[in-house]
């Protein structure tokens, strides 16, 4: 079912080679500044003051891009970024596992919002007689098959958890902005907000230690899906599933039991056969839903008598139950603070969706005016299921890539985020629990991986949140240090029968996002590097007779700014830093002999200089003047004549760039 798309490039291979050869032959060797993440170059000479080359010293520890460069609008017009987006446009169709799948992708940058969209397939995948066409819709046998676009609405399943955590942060910020005794933080204990939350008596000590952050990072030890997907009998399990399988749900209907003749329990079964349970068909049909209606209290009652999977904080273990409890705790907090009882879905609408104008996102039943935007998978699905409010916090939300683009830009990527404060966002985008493989981690509620294949770059953490409900798959993924992110939503086009026999190839949102990161991250980084070099690299000298004499040299090397020289009034600053260090430990190799790499501080145009060797966070601000100014502090400023200046306060230096 998969159709390969072959990219067509503007120039032939021979033509490209001829252009490259011509450039190499006609460019002076000393002026070449071409850099590629896959082909790094370093024209700096080896240091004569150290036994280790500058290249060796730099390896493995490249500073992140400083904030002023991230917001430079020229990034998106850089040829590397334009070419990367063109390549993605060419390669995305080949990532689709089935041409029948409905897919919507949006790529977002902090400076401009959505910068790229890819949409494929039809909204109503469960209707037959589809004809594939480039038109916006096509009709056959009286049916209308509208193509998916950025406003098409999908179930986003567990991406809902990201909204649940965001609602926690919004309520926290609001509670601290107003005077009063009700204050909320991620470290607030659940019991303080929700006294009725309890576990079996054997775990009562543990329940008092559970915080909102533990719920949000799956570290509370709660079971995955309280009262759902229960197995009474392992003996009769068959695959593909019979029309009536033995998975059961413990909610909604009291005192209902199927006939023992219809589903006999093997006499040797050691599993408890709990009463008041009701079987549901697989796939669920009719009045036997996958997610039956249940109240908050019935959920909490069931949780109280369930096993505690892990000791609190011991392990990150995926828990939808924990996010339901988190949503209840937020409802309870708002009731205590304002005296009004709003369900979680109304809190999200009030505090997130409405302020961000996310008009194609909602929890609860589908609003009538949005029915035309809903995507319906061909595979068994729960599109029209109105989940109970008790399950909203874990996975009840619908959204579109256009709406998720707004959330990405305004909340997760912008240097001045909407709804929450910058320190809140910074604390949010951090790992909470490292996984044993050493490469992945769990956040609140992030699934965190790494992107480390780019030369001359740090290892970037990729923050993702995926979601899956029958027929709908989704993932939102971002690299905060590069200020871009991706939202991908998928509706499955194959049938349930194909899936049951393994004949269904289903498109993976994570595969799409991984491809996008592998192509786009190096391109964006190359654009950032060009801006970084253009802004700061060069030779700086004192131009006014009244100024302290001095000179500074900054070069761009292996993905970073390097302060090669800083001299003021005949004082060699880099040598002085080494001498101060020797006073403590005795004379040794020079730490600053090859220069110092410049680290952005988060403040515009303010850097700290650190030794090029290693990646020690203990190397910053080692010495200060008596007035409290760090000897490693470097400040840049653009004067009235639009000239770049370097300021070094300990020597009262103000130097002007005279050449790049």
C-alpha positions in Angstrom: 0.0 0.0 0.0 3.0 2.2 0.2 4.0 4.4 -2.8 7.6 5.5 -3.0 8.3 9.2 -3.9 11.5 10.0 -5.7 13.0 13.4 -5.1 13.8 15.5 -8.1 16.7 18.0 -7.5 17.2 21.1 -9.5 20.8 20.4 -10.5 22.3 17.2 -11.7 25.1 15.5 -9.7 27.8 16.5 -12.3 26.7 20.1 -12.2 26.9 20.2 -8.5 30.4 18.7 -8.5 31.6 21.2 -11.1 30.3 24.1 -9.0 32.1 22.8 -5.9 35.3 22.4 -7.8 35.1 25.9 -9.2 34.5 27.3 -5.7 37.5 25.5 -4.3 39.8 26.6 -7.1 38.8 30.2 -7.0 38.5 30.8 -3.3 41.6 31.9 -1.3 42.6 29.2 1.2 42.8 31.6 4.1 39.3 33.0 3.6 37.4 29.7 3.4 34.7 29.6 6.1 32.5 26.9 4.8 31.2 24.6 7.6 29.0 21.6 7.4 27.8 19.5 10.4 29.0 16.4 8.5 32.3 17.9 7.4 33.8 20.0 10.1 36.9 22.1 9.6 39.3 23.7 11.9 41.9 26.2 10.6 43.3 27.1 14.0 46.9 26.2 14.6 47.8 23.8 17.4 48.6 25.5 20.7 52.3 25.8 21.6 51.5 26.2 25.3 49.7 22.9 25.9 50.3 19.3 25.1 46.7 18.9 24.0 45.4 20.4 20.7 42.5 22.8 20.7 40.5 20.3 18.7 41.0 17.7 21.5 40.1 20.2 24.2 36.8 21.2 22.5 35.6 17.7 21.9 32.4 16.7 23.6 31.6 20.1 25.2 30.1 22.7 22.9 28.1 25.6 24.4 24.5 25.9 23.5 23.4 28.7 21.2 22.9 32.0 23.2 19.4 33.4 23.4 19.8 36.5 21.1 20.9 34.3 18.2 17.9 32.0 18.7 15.5 34.8 18.0 17.2 36.1 14.9 14.6 36.1 12.1 17.3 35.5 9.5 17.5 31.9 10.7 14.5 30.8 8.7 15.7 32.3 5.5 19.1 30.6 5.7 19.7 28.3 2.7 20.4 25.3 4.9 17.0 25.6 6.6 15.2 26.1 3.3 16.9 23.1 1.8 16.1 21.0 4.8 12.4 21.8 4.6 12.5 21.0 0.9 14.1 17.7 1.6 11.5 16.9 4.3 8.7 17.7 1.8 10.3 15.2 -0.6 10.9 12.5 2.0 7.8 12.6 4.2 5.6 10.7 1.7 8.1 7.8 1.8 7.8 7.6 5.6 4.1 6.8 5.4 3.7 3.1 6.0 0.3 3.1 4.2 -0.9 5.6 1.7 -4.4 5.2 3.2 -3.3 6.7 6.6 -4.4 10.2 7.3 -1.4 12.4 8.5 -1.0 16.0 9.6 2.5 17.4 10.5 3.4 20.9 11.6 7.0 22.2 12.2 7.2 25.3 14.5 9.9 27.8 15.3 9.9 30.2 18.2 10.4 33.2 16.0 7.6 32.7 13.5 5.2 29.9 14.6 4.4 27.3 12.1 7.0 27.3 9.3 6.1 24.0 7.5 3.0 21.8 7.1 2.5 18.4 5.6 -0.9 16.9 5.2 -1.9 13.7 3.6 -5.1 11.6 3.2 -8.8 12.0 4.0 -10.8 12.8 7.1 -13.3 10.0 6.8 -11.1 7.0 6.4 -13.9 4.6 7.4 -15.9 5.4 4.3 -15.3 3.4 1.2 -14.9 4.1 -2.5 -12.2 6.8 -2.0 -10.5 8.2 -5.0 -7.1 9.8 -4.4 -6.9 13.2 -6.0 -5.1 16.5 -5.5 -8.4 18.4 -5.1 -9.6 19.5 -1.7 -12.5 17.0 -1.8 -14.0 14.5 -4.2 -17.4 12.8 -4.2 -18.2 9.2 -5.2 -21.6 7.5 -4.7 -22.9 10.5 -2.8 -20.0 10.6 -0.3 -17.7 13.6 0.2 -14.0 12.8 1.0 -12.4 15.9 2.3 -8.6 16.1 2.5 -6.9 16.5 5.9 -5.5 19.9 6.6 -4.0 21.7 9.6 -7.4 22.3 11.2 -8.4 18.6 11.0 -9.1 17.3 14.5 -7.6 14.1 15.9 -7.8 12.4 19.2 -4.4 13.2 20.8 -4.7 10.6 23.6 -1.8 10.9 26.1 -0.6 14.3 24.7 -3.5 15.3 27.0 -1.1 14.7 29.9 1.0 17.7 28.7 -2.1 19.9 29.1 -2.7 18.4 32.5 0.8 19.5 33.7 0.4 22.9 32.0 -2.8 23.4 33.9 -1.0 22.6 37.1 1.6 25.3 36.2 -1.0 27.9 35.3 -2.9 27.4 38.6 0.5 27.5 40.4 1.4 30.8 38.8 -2.0 32.3 39.5 -2.0 31.2 43.1 1.3 32.9 43.8 0.2 36.1 42.0 -2.6 36.7 44.5 -2.2 37.0 48.3 -3.9 34.2 50.2 -3.2 30.9 51.9 -3.9 28.7 48.9 -0.6 28.2 47.1 0.1 25.5 44.6 3.5 24.0 43.4 4.6 20.8 41.8 5.8 19.8 45.2 2.4 20.1 46.8 1.3 16.8 48.4 -1.7 15.2 46.8 -3.2 14.5 50.2 -3.3 18.2 51.0 -5.5 18.8 48.0 -7.4 15.6 47.8 -8.0 14.1 51.3 -10.0 11.2 49.9 -7.1 10.0 47.9 -5.8 6.9 49.7 -4.3 3.5 49.0 -4.5 0.2 50.8 -3.6 0.4 54.5 -0.3 -1.4 53.7 0.8 1.6 51.6 -0.7 4.4 53.7 2.8 5.8 54.6 3.6 6.0 50.9 0.5 7.9 50.0 1.4 10.8 52.2 4.6 11.4 50.3 3.1 11.6 46.8 3.4 15.0 45.2 1.9 16.5 42.1 5.3 16.2 40.4 5.4 12.5 41.1 2.1 12.0 39.5 3.2 14.1 36.5 6.4 12.1 36.0 4.9 8.6 36.6 6.9 8.2 39.9 4.0 7.8 42.3 4.0 4.0 42.0 0.3 3.8 41.0 -1.0 1.1 38.6 -1.3 1.9 35.0 -5.1 1.7 34.3 -7.2 1.3 37.4 -10.2 -0.9 36.7 -9.6 -1.3 32.9 -8.1 -4.1 30.8 -8.7 -6.7 33.5 -8.0 -10.4 32.7 -9.9 -13.0 34.7 -8.6 -16.0 32.8 -5.3 -16.6 30.9 -6.4 -20.0 29.5 -9.0 -18.9 27.0 -6.9 -16.1 25.4 -6.8 -16.5 21.6 -5.3 -14.4 18.8 -6.8 -13.0 16.6 -9.4 -12.2 19.2 -12.8 -13.8 19.3 -15.8 -11.6 19.0 -16.1 -11.9 22.8 -12.7 -11.9 24.5 -12.0 -12.2 28.2 -10.8 -8.6 28.9 -13.1 -7.0 31.4 -13.9 -3.7 32.9 -15.0 -3.2 36.5 -17.1 -0.1 36.2 -20.5 1.2 35.1 -22.8 -1.9 35.5 -23.3 -3.5 38.9 -24.1 -7.1 39.5 -23.8 -8.2 35.9 -22.1 -11.4 35.0 -22.0 -13.3 31.8 -23.1 -17.0 31.8 -20.4 -19.4 32.9 -21.3 -21.6 29.9 -20.5 -18.7 27.6 -17.0 -18.1 29.0 -16.0 -21.0 31.3 -13.2 -20.3 33.7 -10.5 -22.9 33.8 -10.7 -24.8 37.1 -7.0 -24.4 37.7 -7.1 -20.6 37.3 -5.5 -18.8 40.3 -6.7 -15.4 39.2 -9.5 -13.9 41.4 -12.8 -13.8 39.6 -14.2 -10.5 40.8 -17.9 -10.0 40.9 -19.9 -7.1 39.4 -17.7 -7.2 36.3 -18.9 -6.9 32.8 -17.2 -8.3 29.7 -16.8 -6.1 26.7 -16.4 -7.2 23.1 -13.1 -6.8 21.4 -13.2 -4.6 19.5 -15.8 -3.1 21.9 -19.2 -2.6 20.3 -22.6 -1.4 21.2 -23.2 -0.7 24.8 -19.9 -2.3 26.0 -17.4 0.6 25.6 -13.6 0.4 25.9 -13.8 3.3 28.4 -17.0 2.9 30.4 -18.5 5.8 32.3 -17.3 6.1 35.9 -17.3 8.7 38.6 -14.3 10.2 40.3 -15.3 8.6 43.5 -15.7 5.1 42.0 -12.3 5.5 40.5 -10.7 6.5 43.8 -12.5 3.7 45.6 -11.2 1.2 43.1 -7.7 2.7 43.4 -7.8 2.4 47.2 -8.1 -1.4 46.9 -5.6 -1.8 44.1 -2.0 -3.0 44.4 0.7 -0.3 44.7 3.1 -1.2 41.8 6.3 0.6 43.0 7.4 2.3 46.2 7.0 6.0 45.8 9.9 7.5 43.7 11.5 4.1 43.1 10.7 3.9 39.4 9.1 5.8 36.5 6.2 3.5 35.6 3.6 4.7 33.1 0.4 5.5 34.9 -2.8 6.9 33.4 -4.3 6.5 36.8 -1.8 9.0 38.2 -2.9 11.7 35.7 -6.6 11.1 36.6 -5.7 11.7 40.3 -3.7 14.8 39.2 -6.7 16.3 37.4 -8.9 15.6 40.5 -6.4 17.3 42.7 -6.5 20.4 40.5 -10.3 20.5 40.6 -10.1 20.3 44.4 -7.5 23.0 44.6 -9.6 25.4 42.6 -12.7 24.6 44.6 -10.8 25.4 47.8 -9.3 28.6 46.4 -12.3 30.1 44.6 -15.2 28.1 46.1 -16.4 27.1 42.6 -16.6 23.5 41.3 -15.3 23.4 37.8 -14.5 20.0 36.1 -11.0 19.6 34.8 -12.2 20.0 31.2 -13.6 23.5 32.0 -10.4 24.5 33.8 -8.3 23.6 30.7 -10.8 25.5 28.4 -10.7 28.6 30.7 -6.9 28.7 31.4 -5.3 27.3 28.2 -7.6 26.8 25.2 -9.4 30.1 25.3 -6.3 32.3 26.1 -4.4 30.7 23.2 -7.3 30.7 20.9 -7.1 27.0 20.3 -10.5 26.8 18.7 -10.1 23.2 17.4 -9.2 21.6 20.7 -11.5 20.3 23.4 -12.2 17.7 26.1 -15.5 16.0 26.3 -18.2 15.4 23.6 -17.5 16.7 20.1 -19.1 20.2 19.6 -21.5 20.2 16.7 -19.7 23.1 14.9 -16.5 21.0 14.9 -18.0 17.8 13.5 -16.8 18.5 10.0 -13.2 18.7 11.1 -13.1 15.3 12.9 -10.9 12.6 11.4 -12.2 9.1 11.6 -9.8 6.1 11.3 -10.7 3.0 9.3 -9.3 0.9 12.1 -11.5 0.3 15.1 -11.6 3.7 17.0 -13.1 5.6 19.8 -13.7 8.9 18.0 -17.3 9.3 19.0 -16.8 8.1 22.5 -17.4 10.7 25.2 -15.1 9.6 27.9 -16.2 10.2 31.4 -14.8 13.3 33.1 -13.0 10.9 35.5 -10.6 10.0 32.6 -10.0 13.5 31.2 -6.6 14.1 32.8 -5.0 11.1 31.2 -6.1 11.1 27.6 -9.4 12.7 26.7 -8.4 15.6 24.5 -8.9 16.3 20.8 -6.7 18.8 18.9 -5.3 19.8 15.5 -1.7 20.5 14.3 -2.6 24.2 13.9 -3.7 24.4 17.5 -0.7 22.4 18.7 1.5 24.8 16.7 0.2 27.7 18.8 1.0 25.8 22.0 4.5 24.9 20.8 5.4 28.5 19.9 3.7 30.5 22.6 4.3 28.3 25.6 7.0 25.8 25.0 9.5 27.6 22.7 9.1 31.4 23.0 11.7 33.1 25.2 8.8 34.8 27.0 6.2 32.1 27.3 2.5 32.7 27.5 0.4 31.5 30.5 3.4 30.5 32.7 6.7 32.2 33.7 10.1 31.5 32.1 11.5 29.9 35.2 8.4 27.6 35.4 9.0 26.5 31.8 12.7 26.0 32.4 11.9 23.7 35.4 9.2 21.9 33.3 11.6 21.1 30.5 14.0 19.1 32.7 14.4 15.3 33.2 12.9 13.9 36.4 14.0 10.3 36.3 16.9 8.8 34.3 16.3 5.5 32.6 18.9 2.8 33.0 20.1 2.9 29.4 21.8 6.2 30.1 20.3 7.8 27.0 16.6 8.4 27.9 14.8 9.9 30.8 11.3 10.7 32.0 10.1 14.3 32.6 6.8 15.8 33.7 5.3 14.2 31.6 8.0 14.1 28.9 9.6 11.1 27.2 13.1 12.4 26.7 15.7 11.1 24.3 18.9 12.6 22.9 20.2 13.8 19.5 23.9 13.5 19.5 24.9 12.7 15.9 25.6 16.3 14.9 29.3 17.3 14.7 30.4 20.4 16.5 27.3 20.5 18.6 26.3 19.5 22.1 24.1 16.5 22.8 20.6 17.9 22.6 17.7 16.5 24.6 14.6 15.9 22.6 11.4 16.3 24.7 8.5 14.3 23.3 5.0 13.3 24.4 3.3 10.6 22.4 -0.3 9.4 22.5 -2.2 6.3 21.3 -5.8 5.3 21.2 -7.4 2.8 18.8 -6.9 4.2 15.3 -5.2 7.5 16.4 -1.5 8.0 17.1 0.2 11.3 17.9 3.4 12.8 19.1 4.6 16.3 19.9 8.4 16.7 20.0 10.7 19.6 20.6 14.4 20.6 21.1 14.2 23.6 23.4 17.8 24.6 22.9 17.2 25.0 19.2 13.7 26.6 19.7 11.8 24.4 17.3 9.3 21.6 17.6 7.1 19.2 15.6 3.5 18.0 16.0 2.4 14.9 14.1 -1.1 13.4 14.2 -2.0 10.1 12.4 -5.3 8.3 11.7 -5.0 4.7 10.6 -6.4 3.8 7.1 -6.2 0.0 7.3 -9.0 -2.1 8.5 -9.3 -3.9 11.9 -9.3 -7.3 10.0 -5.9 -6.4 8.4 -4.6 -5.4 11.8 -5.7 -8.6 13.4 -3.8 -10.8 11.0 -0.7 -8.6 10.9 -1.3 -7.2 7.4 -1.6 -3.6 8.6 1.5 -1.3 8.2 0.7 1.7 10.3 2.4 5.1 10.1 4.4 6.1 13.2 4.4 9.7 14.4 7.7 9.1 16.1 9.3 7.9 12.9 8.1 11.1 11.1 9.4 13.3 14.0 12.7 11.4 14.2 13.3 12.0 10.4 12.4 15.6 10.8 14.9 16.1 13.7 17.7 14.3 11.8 17.4 16.6 8.8 16.2 19.9 10.4 18.4 20.1 13.5 21.7 20.2 11.7 20.4 22.7 9.3 19.0 25.0 12.0 22.3 24.7 13.9 24.3 25.6 10.8 22.1 28.8 10.4 22.6 29.6 14.1 26.4 29.2 13.7 26.5 31.6 10.8 24.6 34.2 12.8 26.8 33.6 15.8 29.9 34.1 13.8 28.5 37.2 12.0 27.4 38.8 15.3 30.4 38.3 17.5 33.6 37.0 15.7 36.3 39.4 14.8 39.1 41.7 16.1 38.2 44.4 18.6 40.4 47.4 19.5 40.2 50.6 21.5 39.4 53.4 19.0 39.3 56.5 21.3 42.4 58.0 22.8 40.6 58.4 26.1 39.9 54.6 26.2 42.2 52.0 27.9 44.3 50.5 25.2 43.5 46.9 24.4 42.7 44.2 21.8 40.5 41.2 21.7 40.2 38.4 19.1 37.2 36.2 18.9 37.0 33.3 16.3 34.4 30.8 15.5 35.7 27.3 15.7 34.1 23.9 15.9 30.6 25.2 16.7 31.6 27.7 19.3 32.9 31.2 19.9 36.5 31.2 21.2 38.2 34.2 22.9 41.7 33.8 21.5 43.1 37.0 23.0 42.1 39.6 25.5 44.7 42.2 26.5 44.0 45.6 28.2 46.6 48.1 29.2 49.3 45.4 28.5 47.6 42.9 30.9 47.0 39.5 29.3 43.7 38.5 30.9 43.9 34.8 29.9 47.4 34.5 31.3 46.2 36.2 34.6 43.4 33.7 34.9 45.9 30.8 34.6 48.2 32.5 37.2 45.4 32.9 39.7 44.6 29.2 39.3 48.3 28.3 39.8 48.3 30.2 43.0 45.8 27.7 44.4 47.3 24.4 43.1 50.8 25.1 41.8 52.0 25.8 38.3 50.9 23.4 35.6 49.6 23.3 32.1 47.7 26.5 31.0 44.0 26.1 31.0 43.4 29.3 29.0 46.5 29.0 26.7 44.3 28.0 23.7 41.8 30.6 24.5 38.4 30.4 26.3 35.1 29.3 24.9 32.2 31.7 25.5 29.0 30.5 27.1 25.8 32.5 26.8 24.2 33.2 30.2 20.6 33.6 29.2 21.0 37.4 29.4 21.2 39.1 26.0 24.8 39.5 24.8 26.4 38.5 28.2 28.8 35.6 28.1 31.1 33.8 30.5 34.5 32.6 29.4 35.6 29.1 30.5 38.6 26.8 29.6 38.2 25.0 26.4 39.1 21.6 28.0 36.2 19.7 29.6 32.7 20.6 30.4 32.9 21.4 34.1 30.1 23.6 35.4 32.4 24.5 38.3 34.7 26.5 35.9 32.4 29.6 35.7 32.9 32.7 37.8 36.1 31.5 39.5 37.4 35.0 40.5 35.7 38.4 41.0 36.9 41.9 41.5 36.4 43.6 44.9 33.3 45.2 43.3 31.8 41.8 42.5 32.5 41.7 38.8 33.5 38.2 37.5 36.8 38.1 35.7 35.2 35.7 33.2 32.4 38.1 32.2 32.3 39.3 28.6 29.6 41.7 27.4 28.8 42.8 23.9 26.9 45.9 22.9 26.0 47.7 19.7 26.7 51.4 19.8 24.8 54.3 18.2 26.7 53.9 15.0 25.7 50.3 14.8 29.2 49.0 15.6 29.7 45.9 17.7 31.6 46.6 21.0 33.2 44.3 23.5 33.1 45.4 27.2 35.4 43.9 29.8 34.5 45.7 33.1 37.4 44.4 35.3 39.9 46.4 33.1 37.4 49.1 32.1 37.8 48.0 28.5 35.5 49.1 25.7 36.7 47.7 22.4 35.1 48.2 19.0 35.1 45.5 16.3 37.3 46.6 13.3 37.1 43.5 11.2 35.4 40.1 11.2 
